[in-house]
């Protein structure tokens, strides 16, 4: 899960594993596999960085 900021300045937590695509139009639009869309304040690069950090945490987790 990644924490992002919606355009209403409230935090939204999105499952990074179900992101289908990310676009800037000019705000950043995240489309999930189920078709839901989220508008966020972060840039595409910031979202990608958060996804990479999430994947690193998952891969390094000890069970």
N, C-alpha and C positions, 0 to 999 in steps of 0.2 A: 504494500500500500504506500502511496506517496501523498504528501500533504501539499496542497496548492491553495491559491487564493482566488475565489470567484470574483466576478466583476462587482459584486455587492460588498466586497472587502471581507467576506466571511470565509473561513477555512472550509475546504472540501477535501475529502480523502478519497482517492481513486485507486482501484485495483490496477496496478501497472501491467498485470498479466493479461488484461482483456482490452488494452488499448489497440484499436485498429489503425488509426491514423491521427496525425497532429497537423493542423494547418494554421497559418497566420493570415487573417483577412480584414483588418489589421490586428484585431485581438486574436489570442490563441484559442483555437477550437480543438477540443479533444473529442474524437468519436470512438465510442466503445464498440465491441463486437456485436452487442445487442441493438446498436443504432442510437443509443442515448448520446447526447452531445453536451459538453460542458465548456463554457467560456471562462477562461482564467486569465489572470494578470501576468503570469510568468511567460517569458518568451519560449519559443520552441527549444532553444539551446538549454535553458534552465530546466525545462521539463525533462529533456533527455538526460541531463546531469542527475536529476532526482531518480530517474528510472535506473540509471547505471548504479547509483549508490544503493538503491533498493535491491538490485540483483546481487551486488557484492555482499550485502548483509545476509541475504538468503543463502548464498553459496558458502558463507563462512559460519553460518549458525551451527551450534553444537546441539545435538539432540540427546 
